[in-house]
Amino acid sequence: MDIKKNSNNKSPFVSVIVAGRNEEHNIGRCINSLSKLTYPAGLMEIILVNDNSTDKTFDIMTELTKDIKTFKVINSRKSNAGNLKAKANAIDTAIEHCKGDIIISTDADCEVPPDWVGETVRYYKDKTGMVCGFTKIKSVNTLFDKMQNLDWMYLLTLASSSSGLKMILSCLGNNLSFSKEAYEKVGGYKSISFSVTEDLALMRNINSRSGLEVLYPVDKGCLVETLPCKDLSELFSQKRRWFRGGTGINFLGYIVGFELYILSIMLVSGLLFLNYKIYLCLILIKIISEIMLLSFTLKKLDLLTLLKYYPLFILYFAFYGLILPWSFLFSRKIRWKGKEY
């Protein structure tokens, strides 16, 4: 979706927030990228929140930032009562300490480009409440990573497209920003029912209750990079968390979800009940429309080479999409970051 940036030269004060739980192996890379941000001096603070880690995350946060005035390291509240649990609790703790008019968040396993803050802030106008950003997978050139990267691009493109209808499907907390005004208008995480996808819950509330706009630009300057899931078990856990957090989505979301599920059934087993000519025609329509949609995003983000993996991706997407809903028949519990929800 093409969105015009704000040409106002007045830069707002920005608070960058990163919450990390047991991220001793990742937080150093994240801090290194944050230390290279180019936003005007004196107009940015970076708050690192140790979310009750049991490893060396807090020590690493403190050691790597001790000589950099922009950084502040704090501990999340110990209490996880009511709606304030897990990452929502950590983010809300940081917001109580922050001075920014605009709050931008990423995750401890992510790396951000130098102009990330400045490019994101330029989308804020008087009626902007939130800006959702794209995130790509850091590739180590395995096919598994390529599938995950293309999957993220596909889902985020659908989400970005839905913003034009004011019925946004999803967002990612590892590349999310919102104004403090918008956060306070909806009562913050204290007033939002707990969700395993706290970022999506906040976006829904700002979109429906704040009276402010939610933007979803496809912009390489705002692109964040995250680590891939290491194996199928971790991937499936991630997908189950997203699926559960997505329940209660808007009407458009249910329509899109139903259509994608039916298309996956048709792709995998359509020849069993359809004439082969009809089957091929329907598959061709699916392929052409998805390639056109993906090409726009991948070209703007300089990731067009991923398109050659599309033939494998449609099978990857269909199989996990068919299996995922049925997994909740056996257990509704979600494990994430060492906790069970």
N, C-alpha and C positions, 0 to 999 in steps of 0.2 A: 504494500500500500504506500503510495507516494504522499508524504506529509511535508508541508513547508516548515522550515525551521524559523525560529524567532530571530529577527535581525537586531533586536535590542542589544546595545553594547554593554548595558549594565549587568554585571555578573552577580548572581545571588550567592550567599554563603551556602556551602554544600557540606553535608555530613555523609561520609561514606562509612557504611557499617558492614562488618564481616563477623558473623557468628561461627564459631568452630567448636566441635565436640570431638575429642580424640583424633585430631588432625596433625599429629606431630610429623608425619611423613609428607604433608602437603602444604602446611601453612607458610613455610619458608619461601616457596615459589610464589605464592600469592602476595606475600609482603614485598618481595622483590619487585613484582610488577606494579604494586600500589605505590611504591617509593618513586616510581618514574612518572607518575601522573603530572601533567603539565598545567593544571588549572592555576589561575593567578594566586600568588603567595598571599597568605593572610585571609583567604576566602574559602579555605577548605580544612576540614579536620577528618581524620580517619580513626574510627573507633573499632578496635578489635575486642570481641566479646568471647571470653572463655566460657563455654556452655557446660560447666560442671564436668570437665574432662577428667579422666583417670590416668592419662598419660602425661607427656611433657609439653602439651600444647601451650599452656600458660607460660611456662618458662621460656619457650622458644619465642612466643609473641613478645615477651618482655625484653629478652636479650637482643633480638634483631631490631627493635625499635627504640632502644634506650637513648640513642643520640639523635633521634629525628623528632623534632618538635610537633610535626603534623600529626603524629600518632598518639593515641591514648589507648591503654590496655585496661580493661575492666573485667570483673567476674559477673556472670549472670546471677540473678536472684536465686537463692536456694529453694524458695517456695515455688511450687508448681500448682497452686490451687486454682480452681475454677477454670476459666478459659486460657489462662496463661501457663502453658506447658511447652516443654521442648523448645524448638527454635523461636516460636512466637514469644515466649517468655524472654529469651535472650535478646531478640530484636527490640522488644518493648523496653527492656532494661536500658539498652543503648539510647533509645529515643528520649528517655527521661534525662539523659546526660548531654544530649546533642544540642548544638546551637544552630543547625542548618535550617534554612527555609526550604531547601530541597534535600531529601534523604535518598541516597542511592545504595543499594545492597548487592553484594555478590557473595559467593561461597568460598570457603577456605581451600577448596581444591580447584579453584579457578585462577586464571591469569587474565588481566585486563590490558587493553592497549593504552599508550600514553595519553591519547586525546579522549579517552572514554568519558570522563566527567564533562568536559567542555562540550563534546558532541551531543551528549544526552541532554544537558541543561538547555541547549539551544532550542529544544522542542517545547519548552515551557512558555506558555502565554498566560494571560489573565485567567482563562477558564480551563487550564490544563491541571488535572489532579494527579495523573499517573502516566508514566511512559514505560511500556514494556519493551524489552530488548531481546535480540536474538543471541543464542549461544551455540557455538559449534563444538564438536568433539575433537580433542587433541588426538591426532592420528599417529599411530606408530606403524602404519602401513600393513595392518592385518585386515582381512576381509571382515572380521567381526566388528572392528572399529568403523570401517566404512559403512556397514549396515546401520550402526547406531547413529552415525553422523547424518546419513540420509534420512533416517527416521525422524531425528530431531528437526531437520530442515522441513520435512513434509508436514509434521504436526504444527510447527511454529508458523509455517506459511498459511495453514488453515486458520490458525488463531489470528494472525495479522489480517487476513482477508475478512474475518468476521467482525473486526473492529469497525469497519465501514458501515455495518448494520447496527452498531451500538449493542451488539449481543456477543461479546467477546467470549470465546470458548475456553481459553486457558492462558497461563503466563508462567514464567519461571522466576523463582526467587533469586537465582544466581545472576540475574541481570534485570533488576527491577528498580524503578525509582518512583517516588511520589512526593508531593508537597506536604509539609507539616500541616498545612491548613486542611488538606483532604483527610489526612490521618485523624486529626482532631474532630473533624466534622462527623466521622462515622464512629467516633468513640474509641478508636485504636483496637488493638487485639483484646483488650479487656472486655469490649462489647461484642466481640465476634465469637460465636461458638467454636470450640476447639476443632481443628482439622489437621490431618496428617499432611495436608498441602496448604499450609498457612498463607502462602503467597497468593494462591488462587482464591482463598476465602476473603482476603483483604481486597483483592482486585474486584471481586463480585460486589462487595459492599461499597467501594468507592464508585464503581460504575452505576450502581442502582440507587445509592442513597445520598451521595455528596453533592449532586448537581454539577459536577465537574467532568471534564472529558478524560477518557482514557485513550491514549495514542499507542500505536503499535508499528513503528516505522521499520522498514527493511533498510538498514544503514550499516555499511561496513565499519564506519567510524565508531559505532556503538557495540560492535561485536565482541563478545566475551568467549573465552576458550575454557572448556572443562575437561576433566579426565573421563575416559570411557569406563564402563563397567568391566571388571576384569574377566568375568565368566558368566555363564548362563544363569547361575543361581543368583548372582548379584543383580543381573539385568531383570530377572523375573520379579525379584523383590521390589525393585524400583518401579516396574510397571504396575504391580499390585498396589503400591502406595498411590501412584497417580490415578489409577482406576477408582480406588476407594475415595480419594479426595475429590474426584470428579463427579461423584454422585450428588444429585441436587443441582446439576448444571442447568442452564436455561433451556428453553424449548428448542432453540436452534441446535444446541448440543446433542439433545436426544435424537433429533432428526438426522444429523450428520453421523452420529454413532450407529444408528440403525442402518443407514445406507451403507456405511463402511463394512458393517458386519455382513449384510446381505451380499455385497460385492465380493467379500472374502469367501463366503460359501460358494458363490457362483464360480469364482476363479478355481477353487480347489475341486469342486464336484459338479460343476455345471454340465459337463458332457454326459452325466448320468441321467439328466432329465430335460435337457435342451437339445434341439436340433443343432448340429455342429456349425451350420452357417449362422444361426442366431447367436450361438455361443461366441463364435469368432468376432461377430459384429459388435457385441456388447463389450468384449474384452478390448477390442480396438478403440472403442469410444473411451473406455476407462484409461487406457494407456495414453492416448493422445491428450486427453484433458489433464491428466496428472503431469505429463511431461511439460505441457504448456505452463501449468501452474508452478512447477518446480524450477523451470528454466529461468523464470523472472527472478526468483529469489536467489538461486545459485549464481546467476550472472552478476547481480548487484553485490553479492558477498564474495565474489571472486572464488567460487567453489564449483564452477561449472564442470570440472573434471569428474565430480561425483556422479554425474548423470549416466556415465557408462555402466555404473553398477545398478541402475534402475531395474533391469530384468530380474536380477536376484532379489532386489529389495521387495518387489511386489509379492514374491513368495514368502519372504521373511515376515513382512507385515501381515499377510493373510494368516499364516500359521499361528503367530503369537496372539493375533487379534481374536482368533477363534477359540484358543485355549484359555485365555485370560479370564473371561467372565465365569467360566465353569470352575475355576480354582477356588472361588469363594463358597462353593457348595460344601467344601471340606473344612475350611477354616476362614474366618473373617479377620483373624489377627494379622497385624502388619509388624514386621521387625525392621527397624531402621536406626542406624547409628547406635546399635547395642541396646535399644529400648524396644519394648513391645507395646503396641497400641491396639 
